Amino acid sequence: MWLKDSQGKKAFRHGHVAFNQASQAAQVCGSFRPDVEEEWVADEERSCYNCRLRRWTAESFVCLSPA
C-alpha cells in the first residue's frame, strides 16, 4: 500500500479515492490519530484519509507516522 521515497517518507500508492484501502491501512496502524471531523474525507472514522498524520500531495498523501 505504500511507496517510500528517497527520504524515507511513506506515500499512499492508491491515490485520493481508494477508500477501502485507506480504511484497511488505518485498521492495522498503531499510529492512527483521527483528525478533527471538519477535515475528514472518508465516511468511516478510522481511515488514513481522516488521520491527522497524513499530508495531501497532488496524487495522494504522505504519512508522517514514525512507524
ChimeraX attribute file (.defattr): number of C-alpha atoms within 10 A of each C-alpha:
attribute: neighborCount
match mode: 1-to-1
recipient: residues
	/A:1	11
	/A:2	13
	/A:3	13
	/A:4	12
	/A:5	10
	/A:6	7
	/A:7	6
	/A:8	8
	/A:9	15
	/A:10	20
	/A:11	22
	/A:12	24
	/A:13	17
	/A:14	16
	/A:15	16
	/A:16	16
	/A:17	12
	/A:18	14
	/A:19	17
	/A:20	11
	/A:21	17
	/A:22	23
	/A:23	19
	/A:24	14
	/A:25	16
	/A:26	19
	/A:27	13
	/A:28	9
	/A:29	15
	/A:30	9
	/A:31	15
	/A:32	20
	/A:33	17
	/A:34	17
	/A:35	17
	/A:36	10
	/A:37	10
	/A:38	7
	/A:39	12
	/A:40	18
	/A:41	16
	/A:42	17
	/A:43	10
	/A:44	14
	/A:45	16
	/A:46	21
	/A:47	24
	/A:48	30
	/A:49	28
	/A:50	25
	/A:51	24
	/A:52	18
	/A:53	18
	/A:54	21
	/A:55	13
	/A:56	14
	/A:57	12
	/A:58	7
	/A:59	12
	/A:60	17
	/A:61	20
	/A:62	21
	/A:63	20
	/A:64	15
	/A:65	16
	/A:66	8
	/A:67	8
